[in-house]
Amino acid sequence: MDQANPFETPRTFSLHRAEYLVGLAVSTVLMIVHYDEIRWLPAVGLFLYIDVIGYLPGAIAFRRSGGRPISKTYYALYNFMHSLITQGAVVGLWCWLIGPEWALLVIPFHLCGDRGLFGNFMKSYALPFEPVRQPGYLRLLDDLGLAHPKPVGHTADPAPVGHAPAQVPSRPAG
């Protein structure tokens, strides 16, 4: 889900992130080895466009929401732009139209860095856009007898805001 509510045990979440750290390491080494062959202007653009389209609009909306729910469009944009499938298609299309090049390494560098370093995976519509520890996840850890992770990016955990709680359909009486 996110680094505050992985809905995995802390150990499995760490292992999940470690897999992406390997991808980050491989792409970093390849970028260092081929530093002189990378066209840096396209590389910077390819690195930034993922967050300019997929993260910044939702982050701004979340901060401006004042605790009100934000549109699920922001979640969909984030998930679409941070998808390995989407970015694989971008790389394939780039290779077909422009040709393969080392600048494309910034795409796995970006995605593996987000997941491995920051623990940012796909965003669930059921949680706030930005990570806030959820009481349900903390209860899960309590039930498993596991320690709570420290709050993420906050001096103290704010109230979970910016999302709409699930609505349970009411059943007719009778």
C-alpha positions in Angstrom: 0.0 0.0 0.0 2.5 2.6 1.2 5.3 2.9 3.7 3.0 3.8 6.6 0.5 1.0 5.9 2.2 -1.8 3.9 -0.3 -4.4 5.1 2.6 -6.8 5.1 4.6 -7.6 8.1 7.6 -5.2 8.5 10.0 -8.1 7.5 8.2 -9.0 4.3 7.8 -5.3 3.4 11.6 -4.9 3.9 12.2 -7.9 1.7 9.8 -6.5 -0.9 11.7 -3.2 -0.9 15.1 -5.0 -1.0 14.1 -6.5 -4.4 13.7 -3.0 -5.8 17.0 -1.8 -4.2 18.7 -4.5 -6.4 17.1 -2.9 -9.5 18.1 0.5 -8.3 21.7 -0.7 -7.8 21.9 -2.3 -11.2 20.5 0.8 -13.0 22.8 3.0 -11.0 25.9 1.0 -11.9 24.9 1.0 -15.6 24.4 4.7 -15.5 27.8 5.2 -13.9 29.5 2.9 -16.4 27.8 4.6 -19.4 27.8 8.1 -17.9 29.4 9.6 -21.1 26.9 7.9 -23.4 23.8 9.2 -21.6 22.0 12.1 -23.3 21.3 14.0 -20.1 18.5 16.4 -21.2 16.2 13.5 -22.3 17.3 11.6 -19.2 16.2 14.4 -16.9 13.0 14.8 -18.7 12.2 11.1 -18.5 13.0 11.1 -14.8 10.8 14.1 -14.0 7.8 13.5 -16.2 6.7 10.5 -14.1 6.3 12.7 -11.0 5.2 15.8 -12.8 2.2 13.9 -14.2 1.7 11.2 -11.6 2.6 12.6 -8.2 2.7 16.4 -8.0 -1.0 17.0 -8.9 -2.2 14.6 -6.2 0.3 15.8 -3.6 -0.9 19.4 -4.2 -4.5 18.4 -4.1 -3.9 16.4 -0.9 -2.2 19.4 0.8 -4.9 21.8 -0.3 -7.8 19.5 0.6 -7.8 20.5 4.3 -8.8 16.9 5.2 -11.6 16.6 2.6 -11.4 13.6 0.1 -9.5 14.2 -3.1 -10.5 12.9 -6.5 -9.5 9.3 -7.3 -8.2 10.6 -10.6 -5.0 11.6 -8.7 -4.6 8.0 -7.5 -5.2 6.7 -11.0 -2.6 9.1 -12.4 -0.1 8.1 -9.8 -0.6 4.4 -10.3 -0.6 4.7 -14.1 2.6 6.8 -14.2 4.4 4.6 -11.6 3.5 1.3 -13.3 6.2 -0.9 -14.5 3.9 -1.8 -17.3 3.3 1.8 -18.4 6.9 2.7 -18.2 7.9 -0.5 -20.0 5.6 0.6 -22.8 7.2 4.0 -22.8 10.7 2.5 -23.1 9.5 0.2 -25.9 7.9 3.0 -27.8 11.0 5.2 -27.3 13.2 2.4 -28.6 11.0 1.9 -31.6 10.6 5.6 -32.5 13.9 7.1 -31.4 16.1 4.1 -30.8 17.5 2.4 -27.6 19.7 4.6 -25.5 21.3 4.8 -22.1 19.1 7.7 -21.0 16.2 5.2 -20.6 17.9 3.9 -17.5 16.5 6.7 -15.5 13.0 5.1 -15.7 14.0 1.9 -13.7 16.2 4.1 -11.6 13.2 6.3 -10.7 10.7 3.4 -10.1 13.1 1.2 -8.2 14.2 4.2 -6.1 10.6 5.1 -5.2 9.9 1.5 -4.2 13.2 0.5 -2.7 14.3 3.7 -1.0 11.0 5.2 -0.1 8.6 2.2 0.1 6.2 3.9 -2.4 4.1 1.3 -4.2 0.8 1.7 -5.9 -1.7 3.9 -4.1 -4.9 2.4 -2.7 -8.1 4.4 -3.2 -9.0 3.4 0.4 -6.1 5.3 1.9 -5.0 8.9 2.0 -2.9 10.0 -1.0 0.1 10.7 1.3 1.2 8.1 3.8 -0.5 8.3 7.2 -0.4 5.3 9.5 -3.8 3.7 9.8 -5.3 2.4 13.0 -6.3 -0.8 11.3 -2.8 -1.6 10.2 -1.5 -0.8 13.7 -4.1 -3.2 15.2 -2.9 -5.9 12.7 0.6 -5.5 14.0 -0.7 -5.7 17.5 -2.6 -8.9 16.7 0.6 -10.3 15.2 2.7 -9.3 18.2 4.9 -7.0 16.1 6.3 -3.6 17.0 4.8 -0.5 15.3 7.1 1.2 12.8 8.0 4.8 13.5 5.8 7.5 11.8 6.8 8.2 8.3 7.8 11.8 7.4 5.9 13.4 10.2 7.0 14.5 13.7 3.8 12.9 14.9 1.1 11.0 13.0 -1.6 13.3 11.7 -5.1 12.1 11.5 -5.8 10.0 8.4 -7.4 12.6 6.1 -7.9 13.2 2.4 -9.8 10.0 1.5 -13.3 8.9 1.7 -14.0 6.0 4.1 -15.5 2.9 2.5 -19.3 3.0 2.3 -21.0 -0.2 3.3 -24.2 -0.6 1.4 -27.2 -0.7 3.6 -29.5 -3.7 3.3 -33.3 -3.4 3.3 -34.9 -4.5 6.5 -36.9 -7.7 6.4 
